[in-house]
Amino acid sequence: MLALVMKSLDDDKAEDIVSIDLAGKTPIADYMVVASGRSARHVGAVADHLTRRLKEEGYGLAQVEGMTQGDWVLIDAGDVVIHVFRPEVRQFYRLEKMWAADIPADQIAV
């Protein structure tokens, strides 16, 4: 599924695509992918195409939040969680910095 997500984002010209391995950091997913769109319209189109491709490839219906605003769309596809941001919003939240940090196993909340 990760390969499909990365290819879809690349095909749709998403920018600054980052994949974060979440193994040992959280039980919510195996990977988090963060990407940017150039505008609210681009963010929405990238997210819409990705959810369609996931469904077409048999990964079921992903849960999607934020599609109507287009500032930040969250796609929960189970094993992979995808965030597509407008650049300003991504810079404000800096999710990849937070999740890429090495967290000692005894400090992980489950």
PEQUI-V866845 format. One line per field, one symbol per residue. ss: DSSP state (H for helix, E for strand, C for the rest). psi: psi as a letter, one per 40 degrees, with the letter a starting at -180 (. if undefined). burial: # if it has 24 or more other ideal C-beta (glycine too) atoms within 12 Angstrom, else .. Layout:
ss: ???
psi: ???
burial: ???
This chain:
ss: CHHHHHHHHHHCCCEEEEEEECCCCCCCCCEEEEEEECCHHHHHHHHHHHHHHHHHCCCCCCEEECCCCCCEEEEECCCEEEEEEEHHHHHHHCHHHHHHCCCCHHHCCC
psi: dddddddddddefiifhhhhhehediedidihhhiiididddddddddddddddddeeeahihhiedddedhhhhhecdhhhhhiidddddddfddddeeihhideehh.
burial: ##.##..##..#.#..####.#..#...#.#######..#.##########.##....#..#.#.##..########.#########.##....##..#...........
